[in-house]
Amino acid sequence: MKKITGTILAMSISFLTMATNGEKKVYKVDQKVSSVEWLAKKVTGSHDGTITIEKGEIEETDGMITGGIIHIDMNGIVVTDIKDKSTNAKLLGHLMSDDFFGVKDFPSASLKINDSKQIEGNKHLIMGDLTIKGKTHPIEIPTTLLKEDGKLVAIGEATVDRTKYDIKYGSGQFFEGLGDRMIYDEFTVKFKVGAK
């Protein structure tokens, strides 16, 4: 019995040693299989669209995401819900102006991944720092991690409070009497990021 117990203990110690000294693997983000969709809501409706991932990498150790960075090209904002070209261009120009993302001065946004923790199965919580318009705040993003043909695929949805990044236009927090012109402070970003 002592011999069996000792063997199990030795195996456990060996497993823990392997789990904590795993080799780090770095995946490069593949733009061709990656997509980002945004949704912003206001009192009278909503607008949605896509945005372009510029480049990025994801670090994995022992099956866990342990680091990385994703760069977003803010010049790659696209509005998809408005079909009229003139109206679409008007909204797009406003989004790129200083009222919103100030793309001329801040052409790139980024997510720096610091760590993650497993919730259950392939469900993880990514913890990182999101930078928009030169302002950085911590963020936690529920994410599903998959392995497909040697590629790492991360699928999830992030909720972002735009006012933390000095995007206050139409916010009920900062302006009174907006009525049905009020824009909600939070917007969502759905993503599928493939890396290899």
N, C-alpha and C positions, 0 to 999 in steps of 0.2 A: 504493500500500500504506500509506504514511504517512497519507494522507488518510482511508482506511478505519479504520485504527487510532485515529486522532484522533477520528473520529466515534463509534466504539464507546465510547471512553473518556469522551467528553462525555455520551453517553446513560447510561452507568453512573453518572457523577457526578450527573446529573439525577435518576435513579431513586433513588439513595441520599438525595439531598436531600429528595425527596418522601416517602420512607419514614420519614425521621427528623423531618419537620415536618408530619406528618399532623394532621388536625383531630380533636379528641377528641369522642366522642359518648357521651352519658350515657343509659343505658336504665333505666327504672323497672321494678322487679320486679312482675309480674302474679300476684297470689295465686291467681287462678282457674285458671291453667295450671301452677302450681308445686306440687310435692309433696316431702315429706321423710319417709323411713322409717328407723326405727332397729331395731337388732338387738343384744341383749345376751345373752351366753352364761354359763352356770354349769356346774358339774360334772355336774349331773343333767339338763340340758336348756337351754332358752333362752326368752326372751320377746321379742316384737316389737311394734311399733306405729308411730304417726305423730306428727308434731309440726308446729305451724303456723308458717309464715313471717309475721312481723308486717308488715314492710316492707323495702325495700332498693333499692339502685341499683348498676349495674355500669358502669364506664367502659371504653370501647374506643378504642384508637388504632391505626390501621394494621392492623386485623384482630386485634390482640392485646389481651387484658384487662390494663389497666394500673392499675386501682383500683376502689374501690367498698366497699360495706358491706351486709351482710345481717343483719337483726335477727330473732331467733327468740323467739316468745312461749312461755315455759316453762309458762304456764298452759294451753297448747294441747296438752300431752302426752296421747296416747291409747294405751291398751293394746288391741291387736287380737287377740292369740292366746288370751285367756281369755274364754270365752263366759258363764260363770257371773257374774252381776252382782255378787254379794257378794264373790267372790274377786277379780274385776277391780278393784272399788273399793278393796279392801285393798291390792293391789299398787300401784295408782295413787297412793293416799295415801302409801305408803311412798316411792315415787319422788319425790314432791313434798316430802317431809320433809327435815330437816337431814341425815339419813343419806345422802341422795343429792343432789338438786339444790337444796334449800332455797329453794323457789319463793317463799315469803312474803317473804324478804329479797332474793332475786335473781330477779325475775319475767322478766328478759330475758337472753338470751345473744346473742352477735354474732360474725360473721366479718368482719374488716376485710381486704379484698383489697389487697395491696401491689403485686403484679406477677405476671407469668406468663411462661412460656417454652414455645415450641413444641417438642413431642417429634417428631411426625411427622404430616403431613396435618392433620386436625382434632383431633388429640390434643395436649392442652396440660397443663402442670403449673401449677396455681394456687398462689401463695405468699402467705400471709397470717398474721394473728394471730387466734386463736380465744379468746374470752373466755367462761368459764363460772364461775358463783359468784364473780364479781369477780376471777378470776385469769386472766391472759393468757399464752398460750404460742404460739410460731410453729408453723405447720402447712403441709404441702404436700399438695395434693389433685390426683390425676390426673383430668382432666376432658375430656370431648368437647364441642366447641363447634360449634353448628349455626346456620344462618340459615334461618328459615322465615317467609315472608310479611312480611319486614321486622322480624321479631322475633329476638332473640338467645336461644338455648336452650343451657343448660349442663347436662350430664348427667355424674354422677360418683359416686364412693364415697369417703368419708373414714373413716379409722381413728383413733379417739380413745382415748388412755390417760387414763381417768377419774381416776387417782390424782394426776395433775399438777394437777387442779382441786379437790383436797381432797375427793374422793369415795372414801373408803377402806373403806366398809362391805363386809364379806365378802371383803376382799382378802387373798390369801395372802402378800403382801409385808409386811403389817402385823399380821396375826393368825395365831397358830399353832393347830393342832388343829381347823381348820374342817371337815376331811373333805369329805363331799359337800355341805356348805353353802357351799363356796367359790364366789365369783363372779369370773369372769375380769376382769382389769383393763381390757382393751380392748373397746370396743363400736364398731359400724360404723354409718355414716349414709349411706344412698343418697338421692340427690336428683335432681330435675329442676326446674330453675329457668328459667322463661320471663320475658323482660323485653322491653319495647317503648318 
